Amino acid sequence: MNKRYLSNMLIIILFFCSTLDAQCRRGETLRISNGIETKEVD
């Protein structure tokens, strides 16, 4: 029971971290493209 609970928690944490990492990467690319756009405008 306890081992199963721990493995489930590990899977949830890994899934959460991977989605968070993907969101951070998407935000970085958006920030980079926005920076390029503002530079072009200036």
LINTAVEN-V62653 format. One record per backbone hydrogen bond with DSSP energy under -0.5 kcal/mol. CO is the residue of the C=O (numbers start at 0). NH is the residue of the N-H. E is the energy in kcal/mol with one decimal. If there is no record, write none. Layout:
((CO | NH | E) (CO | NH | E))
//
This chain:
((0 | 4 | -2.1) (1 | 5 | -2.3) (2 | 6 | -2.4) (3 | 7 | -2.3) (4 | 8 | -2.3) (5 | 9 | -2.3) (6 | 10 | -2.2) (7 | 11 | -2.4) (8 | 12 | -2.7) (9 | 13 | -2.6) (10 | 14 | -2.6) (11 | 15 | -2.7) (12 | 16 | -2.7) (13 | 17 | -2.4) (14 | 18 | -2.2) (15 | 19 | -2.4) (16 | 20 | -2.6) (17 | 21 | -2.1) (18 | 22 | -2.3) (19 | 23 | -2.4) (20 | 24 | -2.3) (21 | 25 | -2.3) (22 | 26 | -2.5) (23 | 27 | -2.2) (24 | 28 | -2.3) (25 | 29 | -2.2) (26 | 30 | -2.5) (27 | 31 | -2.5) (28 | 32 | -2.5) (29 | 33 | -2.6) (30 | 34 | -2.4) (31 | 35 | -2.1) (32 | 36 | -2.3) (33 | 37 | -2.6) (34 | 38 | -2.0) (35 | 39 | -2.3) (36 | 40 | -2.1) (37 | 41 | -2.5))
//
